[in-house]
Amino acid sequence: MGNMISSSSSIQTRTKTMTMLSSSSLQTRTKTVTMLSSNVYLPDECWEYIFKFLINHDTNDIHSHLKPLSIVSKQFLSVTNRLRTSLTVYNPTCQLFRRFSNISSLSLSSFYDGLFGRFSNISSLNLSSYYDGDLDDILLQISGFPLKITSLNLSNQLKIPTKGLRAFSKNITTLTSLKCSNIATLYDTDMFFIADCFPLLEELDLSHPTRFKYDKTAFLFAQDLSLALSKLRKVNLSHNYFISDELIFHLFKNCKLLQEVSITNCWGITLSGIAAALRERPTLRSFSSCYSLSWCFSDPLTSPFIHSLVSLKGLTSLNLFAWRISDELLSSIAMEGLPLTRLDLPNCKGYSYTGLFTLLSKSPRIQYLNLKEARFLNDQRVAELSLFLGDLMSIDLSRCERLTEAAMFSLVSKCPSLIEIKMEFMSIGKESVRNSNSSMDCIVNSPLKSLYLAFCKGLQDETIERFSSIFSNLQLLDLYSCQFIYDEGIDQVLRRFRNIRHLNLANCSRVDLLVGMNFELPKLEVLNLSCTTVNDETLCAISKGCRGILQLNLGNCHYVTWKGVKYVVEKCTQLREINLKNCRKVHDKFSSMLSSSPFLRKIIAPPHFSRVMDAVFTSILKVLY
């Protein structure tokens, strides 16, 4: 009976707790859980359920929300460790033993034991930031753990680590996604090796190798390769100059589950080759390609190619970067009624407003639209197109030089789902303010969350003030290199954008940033002040008003000293990354203080300054052990 009463009481407590959690902000809910943990005992399974509930209500950065919970108690640490499903291993983490061999008897093997023993439920592993080490060795070590990894990122390496991957594939058979982009030297045999090791791969990225070494006879076995990768759903082979028509034909033909393909800058592929491949896979949902220089001597778009493209009746995403397209192509897509939700036409030539109008008027499902460098657009035409874009969530109109903020206001007022706008290298500024009054009056509580305005040379304080009055929900603001913004404009940003999480003020050289301003941005997580005149007073203000900051970029800030950085590191206890590149006044006194920061993980150090990294290694050792 006593157990039943205890169980009933526990259930009531949990129910009450969940009610409290659902009705407050994530920060408040986390504090509530912390207080409850000291008064209520719940088994790990219950706390795990509560933490998942918290995370599901704010998925911007899951792991940053787990960190405050993990330091409450050993029980919470254990629970949050099990909830972590992804892990990124940085190069300094694995090199610290070489630098600290005189203070620790820990071997590299015991390091892996601690790391993967602690995070035993990871399904996604990112090794793309692991440089200058033996990647074969780390994969050999990982293969000895009973992990169920489904996604592996090995990008930015000198070569494919074949020895380690072979051992990995024998013991971890759950892998379905492999990313190996930006490999310094990629061999044609690597593709066959990967197919042999991971026949169940569903996603493969071999894009952007620096060099590609191949045997001209290797791809005579293109059909065999495609059959070995028959489970592929998504493949990215961009910037592989020796990918041939024959290879993509067999991939499209034999990979019957294939849905997404990216083959930008594959100069060995012809238009006729792409057309033939598309006809083999009519169920394709996403296609991305870049216009090749080798096509310039042929007809830009032939009727067979257009027919092949519009035969993709389930196509939802189309990216034709820098293609020489035509109104005929756009009209054909409109006539076939393809269910496009994403359309990317950046830097495209050969089409006009007529073709674009025809397509968008017949594509009511468009959510993501990229019209970068569509120079025929003006404010009136954007206003007309916005009538067809009721589902639009993101648009890029960068380098459409005839547009002003009037176009922006038209989009925001007529596209109720719009949350992201990119209008970089534009004519947004004081001259067009009067023309946008009527459009702005129609905007009430805009849902816009991200606004990119980099290199808008005419952007001034008056325009920023107007934005701050209508974009109250803004979370990201990029003002990179907006040279005519002064203190008054930044003051409006700091006072009115209360929900801002990411703020880029890099290279805003006319602003005496933040000095003397009384502001508080509790949600700010990423702040870029590189190439500005910020000083220690600025950093003192940040340490008071931006306590939750996670990333701070102070690169090339020549007036910052170690004292100012000390303010930030000591007061902003959530800080994880700081960039001090070329901050020449930050010297060795700073290094002894870094290990006191509980979450600091990544530092780009000032020139000739090595002891900073030693302090970071010490901090890593403290956290892991």
C-alpha positions in Angstrom: 0.0 0.0 0.0 2.8 2.3 0.9 4.4 1.7 -2.5 1.2 2.5 -4.3 0.9 5.8 -2.4 4.5 6.6 -3.2 4.0 5.7 -6.8 0.8 7.8 -7.0 2.6 10.7 -5.4 5.5 10.4 -7.8 3.1 10.4 -10.8 1.3 13.5 -9.5 4.7 15.2 -9.0 5.8 14.3 -12.5 2.5 15.5 -14.0 2.7 18.8 -12.1 6.3 19.1 -13.2 5.5 18.6 -16.9 2.7 21.2 -16.6 5.2 23.7 -15.1 7.7 22.9 -17.8 5.3 23.3 -20.7 4.2 26.8 -19.7 7.6 28.6 -19.3 10.7 29.3 -21.2 13.4 26.7 -21.6 15.7 28.6 -19.2 13.0 28.8 -16.6 12.1 25.1 -17.1 15.7 24.1 -16.7 15.9 26.0 -13.4 12.7 24.3 -12.3 14.1 20.8 -13.0 17.3 21.8 -11.1 15.3 22.7 -8.0 13.1 19.6 -8.3 16.2 17.4 -8.5 17.2 18.3 -4.9 13.8 17.6 -3.5 12.3 14.8 -5.6 13.8 11.4 -6.4 13.0 10.1 -9.8 14.6 7.1 -11.6 16.8 7.8 -14.6 14.0 6.9 -17.0 11.8 9.6 -15.7 14.5 12.3 -15.9 15.3 11.2 -19.4 11.7 11.7 -20.4 11.6 15.1 -18.8 14.8 16.2 -20.5 13.5 15.0 -23.9 10.4 17.1 -23.3 12.6 20.1 -22.7 14.7 19.6 -25.8 11.7 19.0 -28.1 10.5 22.5 -27.2 13.7 24.2 -28.3 15.8 22.3 -30.9 18.1 25.2 -31.9 21.0 23.7 -30.0 20.1 20.5 -28.2 23.5 19.9 -26.7 23.9 23.4 -25.3 20.7 22.8 -23.3 22.0 19.5 -22.0 25.2 21.1 -20.6 23.6 23.1 -17.7 21.6 20.1 -16.7 24.7 17.8 -16.8 26.5 19.8 -14.0 23.6 19.6 -11.5 24.4 16.1 -10.3 26.1 12.8 -11.2 22.7 11.4 -12.0 21.9 14.2 -14.4 25.4 13.8 -16.0 24.7 10.1 -16.6 21.2 10.8 -18.1 22.5 13.6 -20.4 25.4 11.5 -21.6 22.9 8.9 -22.8 20.8 11.5 -24.6 23.7 12.7 -26.7 23.4 11.2 -30.2 26.1 13.2 -32.0 29.7 13.8 -31.3 32.4 16.0 -32.9 36.0 15.2 -32.1 38.4 18.1 -32.7 42.0 17.7 -33.4 43.3 19.3 -30.1 41.3 16.8 -28.1 43.2 13.9 -29.6 46.6 15.6 -29.6 46.5 16.7 -26.0 48.2 13.5 -24.8 51.3 14.2 -26.8 51.6 17.6 -25.2 50.7 16.5 -21.7 52.6 13.2 -21.6 54.6 14.5 -18.6 51.6 15.1 -16.4 49.4 12.2 -17.2 49.8 8.4 -17.6 46.6 8.2 -19.6 47.1 6.5 -23.0 45.2 7.3 -26.2 43.3 4.0 -25.7 42.1 5.0 -22.3 41.0 8.4 -23.7 38.7 6.6 -26.2 37.5 4.3 -23.4 36.4 7.4 -21.5 34.9 9.2 -24.5 32.9 6.4 -26.1 32.1 4.7 -22.8 30.6 8.0 -21.7 28.6 8.6 -24.9 27.5 5.1 -25.7 24.4 6.1 -27.6 25.9 8.3 -30.3 24.7 7.6 -33.8 26.5 10.4 -35.6 30.2 10.9 -35.4 32.0 13.9 -37.0 35.8 13.6 -37.5 36.1 16.4 -40.1 37.9 18.7 -37.6 40.5 16.0 -36.7 43.8 17.1 -38.5 47.4 16.0 -38.5 46.7 12.7 -36.7 46.3 9.1 -37.6 42.7 8.8 -38.7 43.2 5.1 -39.3 44.2 4.6 -35.7 41.1 6.4 -34.3 38.8 4.4 -36.5 40.5 1.2 -35.4 39.9 2.2 -31.8 36.3 3.2 -32.4 35.6 -0.1 -34.2 36.2 -1.9 -30.9 33.2 -0.3 -29.2 29.6 -1.6 -29.4 28.4 1.5 -31.1 25.5 1.8 -33.6 26.8 4.7 -35.7 24.6 5.5 -38.7 26.4 8.7 -39.9 30.2 9.3 -40.2 31.9 12.5 -41.4 35.5 12.1 -42.6 35.8 15.4 -44.5 38.9 17.6 -44.8 41.4 14.8 -44.7 44.5 14.2 -46.8 43.1 10.9 -48.1 40.4 8.3 -47.4 41.6 6.2 -44.3 41.2 2.8 -45.9 42.8 0.7 -43.2 40.7 2.3 -40.4 37.5 2.2 -42.5 37.9 -1.5 -43.3 38.1 -2.3 -39.5 35.2 0.1 -38.8 33.0 -1.6 -41.4 33.6 -5.1 -40.1 32.4 -4.3 -36.6 30.0 -1.4 -37.1 27.5 -2.5 -39.7 24.8 0.2 -39.1 26.4 3.0 -41.2 24.0 4.4 -43.8 25.6 7.9 -44.3 29.2 8.7 -45.2 30.6 12.2 -45.9 34.1 12.5 -47.3 34.1 16.0 -48.9 37.2 18.2 -49.3 39.6 15.2 -49.4 43.1 16.4 -50.6 43.6 13.4 -52.9 40.8 11.2 -53.9 41.5 8.0 -55.9 39.0 6.4 -58.3 39.5 3.2 -56.4 38.2 4.9 -53.2 34.6 4.7 -54.6 34.9 1.0 -55.2 36.5 0.5 -51.7 33.6 2.4 -50.0 31.0 0.4 -52.0 32.7 -2.8 -50.8 32.9 -1.8 -47.2 29.4 -0.2 -46.9 27.0 -1.9 -49.3 24.0 -0.5 -47.3 24.9 3.1 -47.7 22.0 5.4 -48.3 23.9 8.7 -48.4 27.3 9.3 -49.9 29.2 12.6 -50.2 32.5 12.6 -52.1 32.3 16.3 -53.2 35.1 18.8 -53.7 38.3 16.8 -53.7 41.4 18.9 -54.2 43.0 16.3 -56.6 41.5 13.3 -58.3 43.8 10.4 -59.3 42.3 7.9 -61.6 43.1 5.0 -64.0 41.3 5.6 -67.3 40.1 2.0 -67.2 38.7 2.1 -63.7 35.3 3.5 -64.7 34.9 0.8 -67.3 33.3 -1.0 -64.3 30.8 1.8 -63.7 27.9 -0.6 -63.8 29.4 -2.8 -61.2 30.0 0.2 -58.9 26.4 1.4 -59.2 25.1 -2.1 -58.5 27.3 -2.3 -55.4 25.7 1.0 -54.2 22.2 0.0 -55.1 20.7 1.3 -51.7 21.8 4.9 -52.3 19.1 7.5 -51.8 21.3 10.6 -51.8 24.7 11.2 -53.5 26.9 14.3 -53.9 29.7 14.0 -56.5 30.2 17.7 -57.1 33.6 19.0 -58.3 34.7 15.5 -59.4 36.0 16.5 -62.8 36.4 13.0 -64.1 32.9 11.7 -63.3 31.6 10.5 -66.7 28.3 10.3 -68.5 28.5 6.5 -68.2 28.9 6.5 -64.4 26.0 8.8 -63.7 23.9 6.8 -66.2 24.4 3.6 -64.3 24.0 5.3 -61.0 20.6 6.6 -62.0 19.6 3.3 -63.6 20.7 0.9 -60.9 20.2 2.9 -57.7 16.4 2.4 -57.8 15.9 4.2 -54.5 17.9 7.3 -55.6 16.1 10.6 -54.7 18.7 13.3 -54.3 21.6 14.0 -56.7 24.2 16.8 -56.7 26.7 16.9 -59.6 27.8 20.6 -59.8 31.1 21.3 -61.6 31.5 17.8 -63.0 33.1 18.8 -66.3 33.3 15.3 -67.6 29.5 15.2 -67.9 27.6 16.5 -70.9 24.0 17.8 -71.2 23.1 14.8 -73.3 24.6 12.6 -70.6 22.5 14.3 -67.9 19.3 14.0 -70.0 19.9 10.3 -70.6 20.5 9.7 -66.8 17.4 11.7 -65.8 15.2 9.5 -68.0 16.4 6.4 -66.1 15.2 7.8 -62.7 11.8 9.4 -63.0 11.3 9.2 -59.3 14.1 11.6 -58.5 13.0 14.3 -56.0 16.0 16.6 -55.9 18.5 17.6 -58.6 21.4 20.0 -58.3 23.9 20.9 -61.1 26.2 23.7 -62.2 26.5 24.9 -65.8 29.9 23.7 -67.1 32.3 25.7 -69.2 32.5 22.8 -71.6 28.9 23.3 -72.5 29.4 26.8 -73.8 30.0 25.5 -77.3 26.7 23.6 -77.5 23.1 24.6 -77.5 22.4 25.8 -73.9 19.3 23.7 -73.4 17.9 21.2 -76.0 14.4 20.0 -76.1 15.4 16.4 -75.1 17.0 17.8 -71.9 13.9 19.8 -71.1 11.7 16.8 -71.7 13.9 14.7 -69.4 13.8 17.2 -66.6 10.0 17.8 -66.7 9.5 14.0 -66.7 10.5 14.0 -63.0 6.9 14.2 -61.8 7.9 14.0 -58.1 10.6 16.7 -58.3 10.5 19.0 -55.3 13.9 20.6 -55.3 15.8 22.0 -58.4 19.1 23.8 -58.3 20.6 25.0 -61.6 23.5 27.1 -60.4 24.8 29.5 -63.1 23.0 27.7 -65.9 22.1 29.4 -69.2 18.4 28.6 -68.9 15.5 29.8 -70.9 11.9 30.9 -70.5 11.0 27.8 -72.4 12.4 25.6 -69.6 10.5 27.6 -66.9 7.3 27.5 -68.8 7.6 23.8 -69.4 8.1 23.2 -65.7 5.0 25.3 -65.0 2.9 23.4 -67.6 3.8 20.0 -66.1 2.9 21.2 -62.7 6.0 19.8 -60.9 5.5 19.9 -57.1 8.5 22.2 -56.5 9.0 23.4 -52.9 12.6 24.6 -53.5 13.9 26.5 -56.6 17.5 27.7 -56.8 18.5 29.7 -59.9 21.5 31.7 -58.6 23.6 33.4 -61.2 21.5 32.0 -64.0 21.4 33.7 -67.4 19.1 33.6 -70.4 15.7 33.9 -68.7 13.4 36.8 -68.2 10.7 38.1 -65.8 8.1 36.6 -68.2 9.4 33.0 -67.7 9.8 33.5 -63.9 6.3 34.9 -63.6 4.9 31.9 -65.5 6.6 29.4 -63.3 5.9 31.0 -59.9 2.3 31.6 -60.8 1.9 27.8 -61.2 4.0 26.8 -58.3 2.1 27.6 -55.1 4.1 25.2 -52.9 7.5 27.1 -53.2 9.1 27.4 -49.8 12.7 28.2 -50.7 13.6 30.5 -53.5 17.0 31.7 -54.7 17.1 34.3 -57.4 20.5 35.7 -56.8 21.6 38.1 -59.6 18.2 38.2 -61.3 19.0 41.7 -62.4 15.7 42.2 -64.2 13.8 42.3 -60.9 12.6 45.6 -59.4 10.4 46.5 -56.4 7.2 46.4 -58.5 8.0 42.9 -60.0 8.8 41.5 -56.6 5.5 42.8 -55.2 3.7 41.0 -58.1 5.5 37.7 -57.6 4.9 37.8 -53.8 1.2 37.3 -54.5 2.0 33.7 -55.6 4.3 32.9 -52.7 2.0 32.2 -49.8 4.1 29.3 -48.5 7.5 31.0 -48.9 9.8 30.5 -46.0 13.2 31.7 -47.4 14.3 33.9 -50.3 17.7 35.0 -51.6 17.7 38.2 -53.7 21.3 39.1 -53.3 22.9 41.2 -56.0 19.5 42.1 -57.5 20.8 45.7 -57.6 17.6 47.4 -58.5 15.8 46.3 -55.4 15.3 48.4 -52.3 13.7 47.7 -48.8 10.3 48.3 -50.5 10.7 44.8 -52.0 11.5 43.4 -48.6 8.5 44.9 -47.1 6.3 43.6 -49.9 7.5 40.1 -49.3 7.1 40.3 -45.5 3.6 41.7 -45.8 2.3 39.2 -48.4 4.2 36.0 -47.4 3.0 35.1 -43.9 5.4 32.1 -43.5 8.5 34.0 -44.5 11.3 33.6 -41.8 14.5 34.2 -43.8 15.6 36.9 -46.2 19.0 37.4 -47.9 19.5 40.7 -49.7 23.3 41.1 -49.7 25.2 43.6 -52.0 22.0 45.6 -52.4 20.8 49.2 -52.7 19.0 49.2 -49.4 19.5 52.6 -47.8 18.2 56.0 -47.1 17.3 57.0 -50.6 14.5 54.5 -50.9 12.9 55.0 -47.4 10.0 57.1 -48.6 9.0 54.6 -51.3 8.4 51.9 -48.7 6.1 53.6 -46.2 2.9 52.1 -47.5 4.3 48.5 -47.5 5.7 48.9 -44.0 2.4 50.0 -42.6 0.8 46.7 -43.5 3.3 44.7 -41.4 2.2 43.6 -37.9 4.4 41.3 -35.8 6.4 39.8 -38.7 7.6 36.2 -38.1 10.9 37.0 -39.8 13.8 35.3 -37.9 16.8 35.7 -40.2 17.9 38.8 -42.1 21.2 38.9 -44.1 22.2 42.4 -45.3 26.0 42.0 -45.8 27.7 44.6 -48.0 24.7 46.8 -48.2 26.8 49.9 -48.5 23.9 52.4 -48.4 22.4 50.9 -45.2 22.1 53.6 -42.6 20.9 54.1 -39.0 17.4 55.3 -40.1 16.8 52.0 -42.0 18.0 49.9 -39.1 15.6 51.7 -36.8 12.7 51.0 -39.2 13.6 47.3 -39.2 13.8 47.1 -35.4 10.3 48.4 -35.1 8.7 45.7 -37.3 11.0 42.7 -37.0 10.5 42.0 -33.3 11.0 38.3 -33.7 14.4 38.5 -35.4 16.9 35.9 -34.2 19.7 36.4 -36.8 21.0 39.7 -38.2 24.0 39.8 -40.5 25.3 43.4 -41.1 28.8 42.4 -42.3 30.7 45.3 -43.9 27.8 47.7 -43.7 30.1 50.7 -43.5 27.6 53.5 -42.9 26.0 52.2 -39.7 26.9 54.3 -36.6 26.3 54.0 -32.9 22.6 55.0 -33.1 21.8 52.2 -35.5 23.5 49.6 -33.3 21.8 51.0 -30.2 18.4 50.3 -31.9 19.5 46.7 -32.6 20.6 46.1 -29.0 17.6 47.6 -27.4 14.8 46.3 -29.6 15.9 42.9 -31.0 15.3 41.1 -27.7 15.1 37.7 -29.3 18.4 38.0 -31.2 20.6 34.9 -31.1 23.1 35.5 -33.8 24.5 39.0 -34.5 27.2 39.7 -37.1 28.7 43.2 -37.0 32.1 42.3 -38.5 33.9 45.0 -40.4 31.4 47.7 -39.4 34.2 50.2 -39.0 32.2 53.3 -38.3 30.7 52.1 -35.0 32.3 52.7 -31.6 30.7 49.4 -30.7 28.6 49.0 -27.6 30.6 51.5 -25.4 28.3 53.4 -23.0 25.2 51.5 -24.1 23.1 49.9 -21.4 21.7 46.7 -23.1 20.8 43.2 -22.2 20.6 40.3 -24.8 19.9 37.2 -22.7 19.3 35.0 -25.8 22.4 36.1 -27.8 24.6 33.0 -28.6 26.8 34.1 -31.5 28.5 37.5 -31.8 30.9 38.4 -34.5 32.9 41.7 -33.9 35.9 40.9 -36.0 37.7 43.7 -37.8 36.1 46.4 -35.7 37.3 49.0 -33.2 36.0 47.2 -30.1 38.1 47.5 -26.9 38.1 46.3 -23.3 35.1 48.6 -22.5 33.1 46.8 -25.2 34.0 43.4 -23.7 33.1 44.5 -20.3 29.6 45.5 -21.6 29.3 42.1 -23.3 30.2 40.3 -20.1 27.3 42.1 -18.4 24.6 42.1 -21.1 25.3 38.8 -23.0 25.8 36.2 -20.2 24.6 33.3 -22.4 26.9 33.8 -25.3 28.4 30.7 -26.8 30.7 32.0 -29.7 32.6 35.2 -29.8 34.7 36.3 -32.8 37.2 39.1 -32.0 39.6 38.4 -34.9 41.7 41.4 -35.9 40.4 43.5 -33.1 43.6 45.4 -32.3 42.4 47.3 -29.3 41.4 44.3 -27.2 43.7 43.2 -24.4 43.8 40.2 -22.1 41.9 42.2 -19.4 38.9 42.6 -21.6 38.9 38.9 -22.7 39.2 38.0 -19.0 35.9 39.8 -18.3 34.1 37.8 -21.0 35.6 34.4 -20.1 34.9 34.8 -16.4 31.4 36.3 -16.6 30.1 34.4 -19.7 30.3 31.0 -18.3 28.6 29.3 -21.2 31.2 30.5 -23.7 32.4 27.6 -25.9 34.4 29.3 -28.7 36.5 32.4 -29.0 38.5 33.8 -31.9 41.5 35.9 -31.0 43.3 35.8 -34.3 45.7 38.8 -34.7 44.7 40.3 -31.3 48.2 41.3 -30.6 47.5 42.9 -27.2 46.3 39.6 -25.8 49.3 38.1 -24.1 50.4 35.3 -21.8 48.6 36.5 -18.7 45.4 35.2 -20.3 46.5 31.6 -20.6 46.5 30.8 -16.8 42.8 31.9 -16.6 41.3 29.8 -19.4 41.1 26.6 -17.6 38.5 28.2 -15.2 36.0 28.4 -18.0 33.8 25.2 -17.7 32.6 25.1 -21.3 35.3 26.7 -23.4 36.3 24.2 -26.1 37.8 26.0 -29.0 40.2 28.9 -29.2 41.8 30.6 -32.3 44.8 32.0 -30.5 46.6 35.3 -31.0 49.9 35.2 -33.0 53.0 33.6 -31.3 50.8 32.4 -28.4 50.9 28.7 -27.7 50.2 28.5 -24.0 46.6 29.4 -24.6 46.1 26.0 -26.2 47.8 24.3 -23.3 45.2 25.8 -21.0 42.5 24.5 -23.3 43.9 21.0 -23.2 44.0 21.2 -19.4 40.3 22.1 -19.4 39.5 19.2 -21.7 41.3 16.8 -19.4 39.3 18.1 -16.4 36.0 17.7 -18.2 36.6 14.2 -19.5 38.2 12.8 -16.4 
